[in-house]
Amino acid sequence: MRHCLITFASISLLTAGTVLAQHQSTPSATAARTASGSWFGVPLPAGLGDPHRPILDVSAIKPAPATVPPGEEKFGDLTGAAVRKDLEAIVAISRADRARGEKAWGRITGFRAADETHAWVLEQFKAAGLRESQTQTYLATQATWYPKSWAVTLLANPNAGAGSRDVVLESAFPTSGSQLPQGPFSAPLVFVGATTDKALPDADVTGKVAVQTLHPQAGAFSERTRTTERARELARRGAVAVLNVIEQAGNMHVRDFSNCGVPCFNLGSDDGRFLKAVMERAGAAGVLPELKVSIALATEMRPDLKGHNTISIVPGRRTDEIFVVNAHADGWFDAAGDNGDGLAVLVALARHFARPEHQPERTLLFVASGGHHGGGMNGPGNLVTMNPQLTSKVVLVLNLEHIAQLQFRNDPFRVDATEQPMGFGISNEAPAIADIARRGVQRYGFALRPNFSNSTAGDLGGYAPLGVPRVQAIHSGPMYHTSGDTLDSISTPGLERAARFYAFFITEVGQADRAVLQPR
Ligand SMILES: [Zn+2]
């Protein structure tokens, strides 16, 4: 089905001002999918398509160029083109992982593509002339759930119309912890409404596969609690599996939610649109009890995985105090925005400050961390315990995470020619740090929301024991943890805005007195 695509124009994506859907149709494929009376005449879903392309066509989206203050034109390591080249190299590692046959591809800690990412970062640090560069390795403290293969298939049924053959719902992605030790099964379907409904319907779900919908405004994580709690309740009531239809755009894999109690899968919008319409029409025709899905899922628990932190030191004019600049190196799927952009900017900043003319005031410790997405493998936590001689000198930690994605929005699903607004968090809310960030926003147009907070949700948790200010900008937009988090979903001027903003921030904060950074 991957090579046989139709548009998903039928689900109101093509309103005025909305860019065209990316998945293009061929006339014969469209005819084959809609002409017959199969599946009550409901158009078949488009399949997963090419998951390395963005879910919406962004080719006409041109964010404003980066602002380059006089004197900074020569900062060649920080241009959008330079940073994007590195982002391409990082995303290529994920693409190769999928090309090797990984269904749950990505730069996933403990697996080959993550190891390759760390090798790449180390090569960049060394090529920048940074001699104190190394990759440190640590062991996972718990086993990792690994989905090997799966399929969610609506089974052929003659009462749904002639030619109603099996339809594989290609966007299906198992939620973390799902297992099916007894092997594949098939079961009838029951629709149980939206996660925002006040209560579950009074329907018998025993022995059935329950289908629920969610409509996140930001990333799917924003519906995490409701979705998971509802799935667990359905499991308690006897459902044998739960399908979460995530209403965003097209068909994406969404890797989110965990421990539903029964095997649980996320479905993309287009598979969900098809499944719901078929269930409705089957209900009207009185044949819903005959409709069945089959579910297959092979998983493993992998013990003893290894995580890595790749670190590099840029000596400052003073070496008694250290700033940490961190970016997590791992990610699901192509992970261009979570966190390929942060990692590419980290490498750019290391190159920039490695140049003698940009020697920083305080020593910089660059960290490409592992295990952000892997349980029991937290990179920052391991870095702190493995390097006491370094971490005792740390006075501030800056985290680069999700910093240059285009702004995707729902209702209707669309993309704007600007970057996703980011929340800026300063753990101790030091006014001097906030002031430097505000000046940086004015100077470069970096897309921070105006109200800063003390939130450090992201990769900063492992640094908490250091007791120093921790700072980051971050967003969790609709592409978060999806296969839609692709290279072309990233704004190249946004990469430059981020790189220049952070170079300014590091320079300015580097000159601030410690008492100002951490007032008592
Ligand atoms: Zn992240």
Boltz pocket constraint, residues with backbone or C-beta under 6 A from the ligand:
constraints:
  - pocket:
      binder: B
      contacts: [[A, 328], [A, 330], [A, 337], [A, 338], [A, 339], [A, 372], [A, 401], [A, 402]]
      max_distance: 6.0
